[in-house]
Amino acid sequence: MNTLDLLLLAVGLSMDAFAVSICKGLSLGKISWRHMVLAGLWFGIFQALMPAIGYGLGSFFADMIDAYDHWVTFILLGAIGLNMIKESFEDQEHCDASMRPYTMLMLAIATSIDALAVGVTFAFMDIDLLPSVTLIGITTFLFSAAGVKVGSLFGTRYKNKAECIGGIVLILIGLKILLEGLGVL
């Protein structure tokens, strides 16, 4: 996976956290840098941690399905992307202003489950894990911090669009990996 693909993947993965951060900014009303940094840290750390865990889990199975790894990657990224697109068309959920550790932990886990699945696909690819998860974490930190600000300024106007775009990006990356694995690209 080249650097541009990895960056696009990081942006796609960060869209769930971005959408939740927009809600946080909307519900908080008046925000401070502290709110932005807290959201960025919670979501960024978990978005970096989950692919590393997924990589560890996927490494156990990589040798068994090496011939089909491009299909596994395509199916997982496609399913995650389709789910994000589906969620982008659902009604707005209630925005909670709480920044308490338990609340943020639950949100960070919920928004990073897709990153766990992506980490499983990393085990089937020639990928340098540490720079990859670092880029995912930093990208998510930046998008989440910005999401709090966007939410405080514009409300949830961009929440659903961000989730939909993130889903499309993940599907396209999965398709590219499949086509490369089949020798088309």
Backbone as a ProteinNet text record, in pm:
[ID]
protein_1_A
[PRIMARY]
MNTLDLLLLAVGLSMDAFAVSICKGLSLGKISWRHMVLAGLWFGIFQALMPAIGYGLGSFFADMIDAYDHWVTFILLGAIGLNMIKESFEDQEHCDASMRPYTMLMLAIATSIDALAVGVTFAFMDIDLLPSVTLIGITTFLFSAAGVKVGSLFGTRYKNKAECIGGIVLILIGLKILLEGLGVL
[TERTIARY]
87	0	91.1	67.6	152	103.5	181.2	152.6	20.5	-10.7	-137.4	-255.8	-247.9	-355.6	-372.6	-260.7	-265.9	-326.8	-291.6	-349.6	-500.1	-541.3	-684.5	-756.8	-693.1	-750.3	-764.5	-661.7	-665.3	-777.9	-794.7	-903.4	-1038.3	-1053.1	-1178.6	-1211.5	-1111.3	-1133.5	-1168.2	-1115.4	-1137.6	-1276.4	-1351.2	-1479.2	-1583.3	-1584.1	-1676.4	-1644.5	-1516.2	-1474.6	-1501.4	-1481.5	-1509.5	-1657.9	-1743.8	-1888.1	-1928.9	-1874.3	-1905.7	-1850.9	-1734.7	-1675.9	-1759.8	-1818.5	-1910.3	-2026.2	-2080.5	-2189.1	-2143.5	-2023	-1969.8	-1962.2	-1908.6	-1897.4	-2032.3	-2129.6	-2265.3	-2325.2	-2309.6	-2371.9	-2300.1	-2170.6	-2095.8	-2124.3	-2157.6	-2181.1	-2050.5	-2016.1	-1890.3	-1779.7	-1682.6	-1575.5	-1443.7	-1349	-1213.8	-1115.9	-989.7	-886.2	-882.7	-913.3	-914.5	-1014.1	-1133.1	-1232.5	-1180.4	-1118.6	-1067.3	-955	-864	-751.7	-800.4	-894.1	-947.2	-1011.9	-1097.4	-1162.3	-1057.1	-961	-855.2	-773.8	-739.9	-660.8	-738.5	-861.1	-940.8	-957.1	-1003.3	-1031	-902.4	-802.1	-676.2	-604	-597.9	-530	-601	-733.4	-804.9	-800.9	-804.6	-795.4	-657.5	-554.7	-420.6	-405.2	-464.3	-451.3	-525.3	-645.4	-727.5	-666.6	-609.9	-547.8	-429.3	-357.4	-245.9	-297.6	-407.2	-468.7	-519.7	-586	-635.8	-523.4	-411.4	-294.9	-247	-241.2	-199.8	-293.3	-422.7	-521.6	-513.2	-501.9	-496.5	-370.9	-261.5	-134.8	-144.9	-233.2	-252.1	-310	-388.2	-458	-397.3	-299.6	-245.8	-192.9	-117.7	-61.1	-167.8	-277.1	-381.9	-460.4	-472.5	-555.3	-477.3	-347.1	-261.3	-306.5	-355.2	-397	-523.6	-598.6	-725.5	-724.9	-607.4	-600.9	-662.5	-647.6	-705.6	-859.1	-915.1	-1061.1	-1106.6	-1032.5	-1065.9	-1060.8	-954.2	-940.4	-1055.3	-1086.2	-1195.2	-1328.9	-1356.7	-1483.9	-1492.4	-1386.2	-1389.3	-1401.7	-1317.8	-1326.4	-1460	-1508.2	-1637.7	-1751.7	-1748.9	-1854.3	-1849.2	-1729.5	-1715.8	-1765	-1723.5	-1765.6	-1915.3	-1975	-2120.6	-2194.5	-2143.9	-2206.2	-2197.5	-2082.9	-2069.3	-2166.2	-2179.7	-2272.5	-2415.3	-2451.4	-2585.8	-2612.2	-2515.8	-2531.7	-2544.9	-2485.7	-2493.1	-2634.9	-2718.6	-2856	-2956	-2907.7	-2996.8	-3019.1	-3125.8	-3156.9	-3042	-3034.4	-2931.5	-2952.2	-2842.2	-2852.4	-2838	-2877.5	-2869.3	-2723.1	-2691.7	-2556	-2543.1	-2445.7	-2422	-2301.1	-2312.3	-2204.4	-2098.1	-2119.8	-2027.4	-1890.3	-1786.6	-1648.7	-1583.6	-1666.9	-1615.6	-1542.6	-1441.9	-1363.2	-1445.8	-1545.2	-1624.6	-1698.4	-1758.6	-1832	-1738.2	-1623.3	-1529	-1469.2	-1446.5	-1395.3	-1493.5	-1620.5	-1721.3	-1731.7	-1727.1	-1732.5	-1607.8	-1492.8	-1367.8	-1366.6	-1415.3	-1422.6	-1522	-1639.4	-1743.5	-1698.5	-1626.5	-1584.9	-1460.2	-1395.7	-1272	-1284.2	-1403.3	-1422.2	-1385.8	-1421.3	-1385.2	-1233.4	-1161.2	-1015.4	-957.5	-1024.7	-982.5	-988.8	-1098.4	-1113.8	-1009.8	-980.8	-878.3	-742.5	-716.8	-591.6	-576.6	-688	-683.1	-635.8	-684.8	-641.4	-494	-441.7	-299.5	-211	-257.7	-178.7	-159.8	-246.5	-238.4	-162.4	-116.9	-52.8	90.2	170.2	307.2	300.3	286.5	265.1	354.7	411.2	492.1	395.9	372.6	265.2	280.5	396.3	411.2	385.7	446.7	414	267.2	210.2	71.2	-25.1	-9.9	-101.9	-76	48.5	79.2	8	12.2	-57.1	-207.8	-263.4	-406.7	-441.3	-361.2	-386.5	-376.2	-273.3	-255.4	-366.9	-401.1	-509.8	-640.4	-670.4	-793.5	-789.7	-674.2	-661.7	-699.1	-641.1	-664.9	-811.5	-868.4	-1008	-1102.9	-1072.7	-1159.5	-1153.7	-1033.7	-1020.2	-1092.8	-1075.4	-1145.4	-1296	-1338.9	-1481.8	-1550.9	-1484.8	-1541.4	-1563.6	-1466	-1477.6	-1588	-1590.2	-1693.2	-1832	-1847.6	-1976.9	-2021.5	-1926.4	-1963.3	-2000.6	-1946.9	-1975.6	-2095.4	-2103.2	-2200.9	-2307.1	-2295	-2389.6	-2358.6	-2455.9	-2433.6	-2452.6	-2448.1	-2470	-2377.8	-2253.7	-2156.3	-2134.9	-2201.5	-2181.1	-2210.9	-2328.4	-2367.2	-2284.4	-2251.7	-2169.1	-2030.9	-1975.5	-1843	-1846.4	-1948.4	-1959	-1973.9	-2053.6	-2075.2	-1945.6	-1874.9	-1748	-1646.8	-1640	-1548.9	-1579	-1706.2	-1745.7	-1706	-1727.2	-1690.6	-1539.7	-1462.3	-1316.1	-1272.2	-1328.8	-1290.5	-1325.6	-1441.4	-1481	-1385	-1349.8	-1258.4	-1119.1	-1071.4	-941	-948.7	-1056.6	-1075	-1079	-1147.7	-1156	-1018.9	-942.1	-807.4	-719.9	-727.6	-648.2	-690.4	-821.1	-870.5	-817.4	-827.6	-782.4	-632.1	-556.6	-412	-385.7	-459.5	-441.5	-477.6	-571.9	-611.9	-523.8	-430.9	-340	-397.6	-512.7	-574.7	-501.5	-457.8	-383	-236.9
-117	0	122.4	210.9	330.2	435.8	541.9	645.2	716	744.1	810.7	722.2	593.3	500.4	496.3	491.8	487.6	615.3	728.7	855.4	858.7	813.4	807.4	711.3	599.9	505.5	571.2	643.2	711.8	815.1	888.2	986.9	915.6	808.2	733.5	679	622.8	569.5	678.1	796.6	904.7	968.2	935.6	1002.9	972.3	852	822.7	910.4	917.6	1000.9	1148.8	1189.4	1326.8	1358.2	1265.3	1285.9	1296	1208.9	1214.5	1343	1385.9	1510.3	1631.5	1628.1	1736.1	1742.8	1626.4	1621.5	1678.3	1641.7	1694.1	1846.6	1900.2	2045.3	2113.4	2051.5	2106.3	2107.8	1998.4	1988.1	2072	2090.6	2171.1	2320.2	2362	2505.1	2580.5	2638.2	2710.6	2609.7	2604	2507	2576.5	2496.6	2546.2	2452.1	2489.9	2403.2	2269.5	2273	2151.2	2049.7	2094.6	2004.1	1942.2	2024.1	1976.9	1874.6	1904.3	1813.8	1683.1	1691.5	1570	1477.8	1533.7	1451.9	1393.9	1475.9	1428.7	1315.9	1329.9	1225.9	1095.7	1104.4	982.6	907.9	979.8	913.1	874.6	961.2	932.6	812	803.6	690.6	559.1	559.1	434.3	397.2	496.5	465.1	411.4	444.9	390	253.7	238.2	114.1	-2.9	22.7	-86.9	-155.4	-83.1	-156.3	-241.3	-194.6	-273.9	-405	-397.3	-517.8	-608	-548.5	-624.8	-692.4	-622.8	-679.7	-804.1	-794.1	-909.2	-1026.8	-1000	-1106.5	-1165.3	-1077.9	-1123.2	-1200.3	-1172.4	-1240.5	-1391.1	-1432.1	-1574.4	-1646.3	-1575	-1636.2	-1603.9	-1515.4	-1465.7	-1578.1	-1672.1	-1779.7	-1871.5	-1890.1	-1981.7	-1929	-1798.6	-1743.6	-1646.8	-1667.7	-1578.2	-1564.2	-1671.3	-1666.6	-1583.2	-1561.5	-1489.7	-1357.8	-1313	-1195.4	-1071	-1054	-936.4	-941	-1060.3	-1073.3	-1041.2	-1091.4	-1064.2	-912.7	-848.8	-704.2	-630.1	-667.6	-603.3	-620.6	-741	-767.6	-689.6	-690	-617.9	-466.9	-410.9	-266.3	-229	-314.3	-288.7	-290.3	-388	-397	-277.5	-238.7	-121.9	2.8	18.6	134.9	140.1	26.8	23.2	56.4	6.5	37.2	187.2	247.7	392.1	471	428.6	496.5	480.6	358.7	333.5	422.8	430.5	513.5	661.5	702.7	844.2	885.5	787.4	817.5	801.1	754	735.4	867	869.3	989.7	1026.4	1154.5	1205	1146.5	1102.2	1056.6	1175.2	1152.3	1257.1	1290.1	1415.2	1459.7	1483.4	1418	1427.6	1516.7	1614.7	1708.7	1652.4	1536.2	1482.4	1452.3	1495.8	1463.6	1377.5	1316	1230.6	1110.3	1059.2	947.6	826.9	785.9	669.5	695.2	811.7	845.6	847.3	911.1	920.4	783.1	700.6	565.6	485.3	489.8	415.1	466.8	597.9	655.1	619.1	623.3	590.6	445.2	355.9	214.6	196.7	256.2	240.6	292.6	403.4	461.2	395.6	307.5	247.6	98.3	42.7	-99.4	-125.3	-33.4	-50.7	-51	25	25.9	-109.5	-179.2	-313.8	-406.7	-399.5	-483.4	-447.7	-319.7	-277.4	-332.8	-334.6	-391	-537.7	-611.1	-750.7	-757.3	-667.8	-667.8	-631.1	-550.7	-515	-639.1	-739.8	-861.4	-934.9	-911.5	-978.3	-895.4	-779.2	-687.3	-660.5	-615.2	-574.9	-432.2	-419.7	-288.2	-273.2	-156.4	-125.6	-74	-152.2	-127.1	3.2	29.2	146.3	278.5	302.8	428.7	434.8	319.6	316.9	354.9	291.9	323.5	463.7	509.3	646.8	746.6	723.6	812.9	810.7	693.6	682.4	759.6	743.1	812.2	963.6	1011.5	1156.6	1215	1146.3	1193.6	1202.2	1098.8	1098.1	1206	1226.3	1333.8	1467.3	1496.2	1624.9	1640.3	1535.1	1542.5	1554.9	1484.9	1490.8	1627.1	1681.5	1815.1	1917.5	1905.5	1995.8	1974.5	1849.5	1818.3	1888.5	1897.1	1968	2114.5	2172.4	2313.7	2330.1	2242.5	2248.5	2235.8	2142.2	2123.9	2246.8	2313.6	2432.8	2547.8	2547.6	2656.3	2628.8	2506.4	2476.8	2374.4	2311.3	2207.1	2079.5	1994.8	1863.4	1863.4	1978.9	1990	1898.3	1877.7	1800	1658.9	1622.3	1492.4	1377.5	1375.2	1265.1	1262.4	1377.7	1383.2	1325	1355.4	1303.6	1151.7	1095.9	950.4	885.2	944.7	890.3	892.9	1003.2	1015	914.5	901.2	803.3	662.7	627.2	495.4	473	572.8	562.6	543.8	618.4	607.2	465.4	408.1	273.3	170	184.3	90.9	101.2	223.2	242.5	186.2	202.5	145.8	-7.2	-64.4	-209.6	-260	-187	-223.8	-216.8	-114.4	-100.6	-217.8	-256.1	-368.1	-498.7	-516.7	-635.8	-640.4	-530.4	-526.4	-548	-496.1	-521.6	-670.4	-728.8	-870.6	-961.8	-919.8	-998.8	-971.3	-875.9	-842.3	-748.7	-687.5	-593.9	-459.8	-417.1	-291.2	-318.9
0	0	0	-96.4	-102.9	-3.8	9.1	109.1	82.7	-43.9	-76	-39	-70.8	-33.7	117.7	187.8	333.8	390.5	332.7	378.1	351.3	234	203.3	298	329.7	425.1	562.3	604.3	734.4	738.3	629.3	622.5	628.6	551.9	553.4	691.9	759	893.1	994	973.3	1070.5	1059.6	956.6	934.5	1042.2	1096.9	1207.8	1327.8	1361.7	1475.4	1446.1	1322.7	1281.9	1302	1259.9	1273.2	1420.1	1504.4	1647.2	1708.1	1663.6	1713.7	1675.4	1557.1	1516.8	1615.6	1650.1	1749.3	1883	1924	2050.7	2045.2	1937.9	1924.4	1925.6	1860.1	1857.8	1998.2	2070	2202	2307.4	2290.3	2386.9	2372	2251.8	2228.7	2229.2	2341.8	2353.9	2381.9	2294.1	2308.4	2340.3	2386.6	2410.9	2342	2341	2285.6	2358.9	2487.7	2569.1	2513.2	2474.6	2416.3	2286.6	2204.4	2076.1	2096.6	2188.8	2214.3	2277	2371.2	2433.4	2330.1	2247.5	2144.1	2050.2	2008.6	1919.9	1980.1	2107.3	2173.5	2189.1	2238.8	2256.4	2124.2	2022.7	1895.7	1822.7	1825.3	1757.4	1815	1947.2	2011.4	1978.4	1986.7	1959.1	1811.2	1722.9	1579.5	1544.4	1621.2	1598.7	1666.2	1782.1	1859.1	1793.5	1745.1	1691.9	1569	1471.5	1359.8	1404.8	1507.4	1559.5	1619.9	1692.6	1748.7	1636.3	1538.4	1424.4	1346.9	1333.3	1265.7	1339.4	1471.8	1551.9	1534.1	1534.4	1514.4	1374.2	1274.9	1135.9	1102.4	1173	1147	1169.8	1260.5	1285.8	1163.7	1084.2	971.9	836.2	831.7	705	616.5	672.8	591.6	534.3	608.5	565	445	433	324.7	235.9	226.3	149.5	3.8	-56.3	-196.7	-216.6	-110	-120.3	-43	-2	84.5	22	-108.4	-175	-170.3	-176	-164.3	-21.9	77.4	217.5	243.5	196.4	214.2	147.3	23.6	-49.4	22.9	69.5	137.8	268.5	348.2	475.7	454.9	368.3	344.1	279.7	189.2	126.6	227.7	317.4	420.4	514.8	555.2	642.9	571	446.1	367.7	346.5	311.6	292.5	421.3	533.6	661.8	692.2	663.4	686.3	597.4	472	381.5	432	474.4	528.3	649.2	739.9	859.5	825	714.8	677.3	636.3	601.5	561.6	676.2	791.3	905.4	977.8	1058.2	1134.9	1226.3	1256.2	1346.7	1485.6	1545.9	1682.8	1777.6	1900.5	2002.7	2030.2	2039.4	2070	2219.7	2280.7	2424.4	2448.8	2536.2	2563.9	2657.5	2715.6	2814.5	2753.5	2822.9	2785.2	2894.7	2978.5	3085.7	3025.9	3097.3	3043.9	2999.5	3077.8	3039.4	2907.6	2895.7	2773.2	2653.3	2668.1	2557.5	2523.6	2624.2	2599.9	2515.5	2551.6	2476.3	2331.9	2315.7	2180.9	2101	2164.9	2096.2	2050.6	2134.9	2096	1981.7	1994.9	1893	1756.6	1754.7	1626.2	1569.8	1645.5	1595.8	1566	1576.1	1543.9	1397.8	1309.1	1168.6	1150.5	1231.9	1225	1266.9	1357.5	1397.1	1276	1202.4	1082.8	976.8	961.7	866.4	909.2	1038.6	1088.6	1052.1	1051.7	1009	864.2	779.7	638.8	626.2	717.2	713.8	723.2	794.6	811.5	679.1	582.1	452.9	350.2	389.8	296.7	340.4	246.6	278.5	330.8	462.8	522.4	644.4	658.8	776.1	882.9	986.8	1082.2	1159.9	1217.8	1305	1232.6	1116.9	1047.2	1002.9	969.2	923.9	1035.3	1152.1	1261.6	1316.1	1306.7	1348.6	1258.5	1128.4	1035	1058.5	1082.1	1109.8	1237	1341.4	1467.5	1455.1	1387.7	1370.9	1285.2	1177.9	1090.5	1168.3	1245.4	1324.8	1431.5	1494.7	1593.2	1528.9	1413.4	1346.6	1303.8	1245.9	1202.9	1322.1	1430.9	1548.2	1614.9	1628.9	1687	1599.9	1468.8	1377.1	1382.1	1400.7	1406.9	1521.9	1636.6	1750.9	1713.7	1647.9	1606	1501.2	1402.7	1298.1	1359.2	1452.2	1517.9	1593.9	1658.7	1735.1	1642.5	1521.9	1427.5	1336.4	1284.4	1180.7	1219.5	1335.2	1371.1	1295.7	1276.7	1214.8	1063.1	1003.2	858.6	778.2	823.2	746.2	798.1	905.5	968.7	872	815.6	727.5	599.6	546.7	425.3	453.2	569.6	605.3	614.9	678.6	689.6	552.2	466.1	332.6	250.8	253.7	180.5	235.1	367.3	427.1	379.5	371.8	323.4	178.8	95.8	-46.1	-60.7	15.9	9.6	46.9	153.8	194.1	86.9	24.7	-81.8	-199.8	-238	-351.4	-322.5	-200.5	-164.6	-169.7	-118	-124.3	-267.6	-354.9	-496.3	-562.2	-531.8	-586.9	-543.3	-416.4	-366	-434	-454.7	-523.5	-666.6	-737.8	-877.6	-887.9	-791.5	-789.5	-763.4	-671.8	-638.3	-754.8	-837	-954.1	-1074.4	-1061.5	-1169.7	-1273.5	-1245.7	-1339.3	-1337.2	-1220.1	-1206.1	-1179.6
[MASK]
+++++++++++++++++++++++++++++++++++++++++++++++++++++++++++++++++++++++++++++++++++++++++++++++++++++++++++++++++++++++++++++++++++++++++++++++++++++++++++++++++++++++++++++++++++++++++

